[in-house]
Amino acid sequence: QVHLVESGGGLVQVGGSLRLSCAASGSTSRFTSMGWYRQPPGKQREMVALLVGRSSTLYADSVKGRFRISRDDLADTLTLTLQMNSLKPDDTAVYYCNAAQLTAEFWGQGTQVTVSS
């Protein structure tokens, strides 16, 4: 069983920064990829940043150069982080942590990010 818990969302002004964290527990050694997705109000969920394996990254065009995804493996917990800089109102969304194995996919409960202008 895999459990993902996001934290770090909140309200920030335009141009500000936030750091999202996702604590993963369970069968984390089987992860083939981890990533961050977001769902803006009234829109579909979209990929923000993806980490394939331990080092290959992929970013949505809208966040390139502003967001950075990283992963820290500790003894008992794996933490996925999304550093978000130069935030814009269009970044307002519920952000979800995702982890994929060969035959399963897992989601966190989401954390709200609101960027005020």
Phi, psi and omega in degrees: 000142180241140179230127179240130181230117179270155174205164174107355178288173178162196180257132181217152179277160177307134181089352181279184182230151172218154178234116178264142176234148176228114178268121182250137177222161183106218185278061185287338181293344180269000181294131173264335176203158172222153181196174175244134175235163177216154177231102177291161180303126177075008182236172180278160177293141182223153178286137176254306182208140184230139176240110181262126187067224181255346189216347181277125184243153177219134181235147170295146181303326185290345183242358181302134180085349180245327183249151177220128179259141178209166185222137176236125179255114176253181187302315186243348186222139173256130180241125175258131184238144173235109175271122184243119180242164178049050185294146182239160177304327179293348177278354178298124183182170166271126183258132183240139172271140181228143174222137182238139169247182183299323186235014182207159179222143185229148180229147170278182184275346178096151176221135186278132172240124179235124180251117183262144182258000000 
